Amino acid sequence: MNMWLSIAMLFAAPIQPVPTQNCPVGIYALADGDFVDIAPTSGTELRWRRPDGTTGALSPGPDGRWISTLGWTGRADGIRVTFDCARDRIMFDGRPGEQIDFEVKETRFDVDGASLAGRLVMPRGEGPVPIVVLVHGAERVSARDAYALQRMFPAAGIGAFVYDKRGVGGSSGQYTHDYATLATDAIAAVREAKRLGGSRVSRIGFQAGSQGGWVAPLASRIEPVDFIIVSFGLAVSPAAAERELIAAELKREGFGDTEVSQAMEIAQALEVIIDSNFQTGYEQLAAVRARYGNEPWFRHVRGSAAAIMLGMTEEQMRREGPALVPNISLYYDPMPVLRHLDTPQLWILGADDIVAPPGETSRRLGDLARARRPITTAVFGGADHGMYRYELAADGSRISTRAPEGYFPMMRDFILTGRTGTQYGARIVSAPFAKAD
């Protein structure tokens, strides 16, 4: 699975999960103390996930059992699953389990002309627990349908508030890439989670994926929360990230600084078009195409926006572009917010991320930590966007297999204790406030 969820998702077609039968969907406590989440996905398939990062697709078999395939590879992994819907039970790979019952409150809340659909999922009990508000990326899929973390966190003793972004799923309003608008929505989500959670809310913060890495810090700067987790996000502008992607791809293909410098002219021409809402700049793009179109490196100028736009005609870009990236803040610089943000933050990056390249982001976060900003950065080796490990297909494309083993435990520990340990299999750069186990 190619996890184009950040800049590239700005140009992707909407993905809508197809509802499956409701019975199996949920999270199950297994007899050995582990748990497994069962989520809906496309067609008749389900997807299982465990807190150790393993995952697979489930397809119905002829004998009532569900057949699992590894990650997104389509390759059988030997796991068989059966559901006893009448008793909310599962048999997962020979291990029995029972569905975990949560306190679930569905809600709607209004913000700036949109009515957003949300859900608070709380562990059963009376005592206070931390709550994490899940801030979406640029995807156009319902978070309430798709996000397994809305069950995985409560299974670990953490409340979760999930909501559909405006213009997506059950939420009204206009889909947008305007970070100020999205931050306002995130602030409203925190308020709604507090209202629903009442006296059970001990602390509250954000877990934000991809594009949410621009949104959550901005929201906390406006109205502070207790913590922020950014997963595979960026501390550079969308335009800077695209340029970094293009440069990294050309260098992987063996090209040098001269070719990278020439490719930046293409990136600049594309930026002019996007920044004009796809109204102007086509002459500049045509000129750089004519200048470099026959160069051996030209076909390797992929990036994320570039990969889409260079395959479109001017007519297509004029017609389809504005709806793909409405109100995008192409040159939004997150650093002024991050330099003055007192909220404890955990940034989790994938070393091999080809959508949100970690190089400059990691350097900037390190500088902020040395300046005594409350930031801890964790980098998982061998992880791509979406925080997935991968294998290479015959054509060189990446196929996701699983999440890193320490990814979920790291987030869980940071939410519960305000700090990270050391045993996650990631390179951790800690800010002065952070403590090791």
C-alpha positions, 0 to 999 in steps of 0.5 A: 500500500502506497501511503500518500496521505500528506502532500500527495493526498491533496491531489488524491481521489476521495477514498470511502470505506464500504460498510461491512456487517457491523457485528465484527467491527470493534476491539477484542481483549484476547485471553493472553492479555493482548487485544486486536482491533477489527476495522471496516475497509473497502469491499467485503474486507476487514482489517485487523491491527494489534498494538505491536504494529502487526496488521492484515486484511481479512477476507471471508472464507467459504467455511465461515472463517476469515482469511488473513493476508500480511499487511497490504501485500495480499500474501497469506500469513496463515492467520484465521479468524472467526466471529461469534456475533451473538456473544461478541466473541472472536477466535483470532489465530487460535486465541479466544477473545471478547469484545471490549465494551466502551462508553460511546457518545455520538455528537454534533457540534457547530463551528464556523458554518459547519456541523461536525460529526464526532464521537467520544469513546471512553473506557468503562469506569468512573475515574478520570482518564486522559483524552486524545483528540484525533486530528485527521490528515488531508484524506477525504475519508470519514475518521469515524469510520476509518480510525482504529485509534478511536478503539485502541486508545480506550483499550489502553485506558485512554479516552478518544474523541474522533470527528469527521473533518468538514465536508467529509463523512457525516460533517457538513461544510466545505472541504478545505486545506486552510490550516486556520480553519482546521485549527478552529475545528480542532479547538471546537473538538477539544471543547466538545470532548471536554463537555462530554467527558465532564469530570472524567477528563484528567488531561486532554491533547491531540494526536495528529497525523500528516497534515494534522502536524500543521493544524494541531500546534496552531490550535494549541497555540490559540487555545492550549492543550496538555500534550500534542503527538504529531505522527509523520508530520512536517515542520516545514511548509508544503512548498518546502516539503515538495522541493525536499521530496523532489531533491531526495528522489533525484539523488536516490536516482544518482543525479547531482546538485546541478540536476536538482537545481534545474528541477527546482525551476519546475517546482517553482513553476508548479507552485505559481500555478497552485498559489494562483488557484490554478488560474495562472502560471502555465506559460512558466511551466511550459517554458521549463518543460521545453527547457528540460523535458528531454533531460534524463532526470526529468521523468524522475521529478515526482515529488507528490504534487509534481507527480500528479500535475506533470501528468495533467494537461493545462485544461485538466489543471484549470478544471480539476485543480481548484477542487483538489486543494481548496484554500491551501496554505502553500507557504505556511511556515509552522516555525513561528508557532513551534518556537513559542509553543509551551505544550509538550510535544512528541513528534514521531517520524519515519526515516524513509518517509517519501511523502513527508521527508523527515530531514529538514523537519528533524533538524528543525525539531532538534534545534527547537529542543536545544532551545529548550522547547518541550519537544521530543522527536522519535525517528523509526528506521525503515518506516514510510509515511503512515508509520508503516514498514514496507517491502519492495515490489518488483517494480520498486514500489513500496508495499506496506507490511506493518507499523513499527513495534514501538509506535503505539506503545510510545504514543500510549506512554506519552499520553498516560505519563507525559514522557517516553521510555527508551525501549521502542526501537526508535532513535529518540531525541529528547527535549530537556523536560522529557525523562527516560524510564 
